[in-house]
Amino acid sequence: MPDRSNAGFRPMKRASRTAPLDREGDEKAMTEAIAWFRDRGFEVYRPSPIQLKCGPISYYPSTGTIVRDGSGKEPERGLSALARILNEVMPTRDDEPGVIRLPTE
């Protein structure tokens, strides 16, 4: 009898950091969030159609949900909360205006 313990299992595809952010049919919340990240110079990529990722932060524009890697969901939602959290996690450097310090692991 064949082993069916992994029947239907498909490995998850690795998110591309070079795939285009903008996709045809995006909701308004997604296009606004992408523009928000770009306007502020953040490096952001899109691991899934509903998620944006910047450093250790995931943002889900349609719901405004913010998730920190290893910490779970934040109680606050939306772009203003995202701005505050990103400032905590990746503050700008005083010695180099406009440069965002990315956390090192």
C-alpha positions in Angstrom: 0.0 0.0 0.0 1.5 3.4 -0.9 2.4 6.0 1.8 -0.3 8.7 1.7 0.8 10.6 4.8 1.9 13.5 2.6 -0.9 13.2 0.0 -1.8 16.6 -1.3 1.2 18.3 0.3 2.8 21.0 -1.8 5.8 22.9 -0.6 5.3 26.6 -0.2 6.9 28.7 -2.8 9.5 31.1 -1.6 8.4 34.8 -1.9 10.3 36.7 -4.5 11.8 39.9 -3.4 12.1 41.0 -7.0 8.6 40.4 -8.2 6.6 43.5 -9.1 4.7 45.1 -6.3 1.9 46.4 -8.5 -0.5 43.8 -9.9 -3.5 44.2 -12.2 -6.8 44.2 -10.2 -5.2 45.4 -6.9 -7.6 46.8 -4.4 -7.4 50.5 -3.5 -6.0 49.7 -0.1 -3.1 47.8 -1.6 -2.2 50.5 -4.2 -2.3 53.1 -1.4 -0.1 51.0 0.8 2.5 50.4 -1.9 2.6 54.1 -2.7 3.0 54.9 1.0 6.0 52.6 1.3 7.6 54.0 -1.9 7.0 57.6 -0.9 9.0 56.9 2.3 11.8 55.0 0.7 11.2 51.7 2.4 12.3 48.4 0.8 9.2 46.4 0.5 8.2 43.2 -1.2 5.0 41.2 -1.7 5.1 37.6 -0.5 1.5 37.0 -1.3 -1.3 38.9 -3.2 -2.6 40.3 0.2 0.6 40.9 2.1 3.4 43.5 2.0 6.7 42.8 3.9 9.2 45.3 5.1 12.0 44.0 7.3 10.4 42.0 10.2 7.0 43.6 9.6 4.1 42.2 7.5 1.3 44.5 6.5 -2.1 43.4 5.2 -3.6 46.5 3.5 -7.2 45.2 3.1 -7.6 44.9 6.9 -4.8 47.2 8.1 -3.4 44.3 10.1 0.3 44.6 11.2 2.3 41.5 12.2 5.8 41.5 13.7 7.9 38.4 13.0 8.0 36.3 16.2 5.5 38.6 18.0 2.2 38.2 16.3 -0.5 40.7 15.5 -0.3 44.3 16.7 -3.4 45.6 18.4 -3.4 48.8 16.3 -4.2 48.8 12.6 -3.6 51.0 9.6 -0.9 53.1 8.0 -0.5 55.5 10.9 0.1 52.5 13.3 2.5 51.0 10.7 4.5 54.2 10.5 4.9 54.2 14.3 5.9 50.5 14.4 8.4 50.9 11.5 9.9 53.8 13.3 10.5 51.7 16.4 11.9 48.8 14.4 13.9 50.6 11.7 14.4 54.2 12.8 16.1 56.7 10.5 19.7 57.5 11.2 20.5 61.0 12.5 23.9 61.0 10.8 22.5 60.1 7.4 19.2 61.9 6.7 16.9 59.8 4.6 18.7 56.5 5.3 16.7 53.8 7.0 18.5 51.5 9.3 17.5 47.9 8.6 17.7 45.5 11.6 20.4 42.8 11.5 19.8 39.3 12.6 
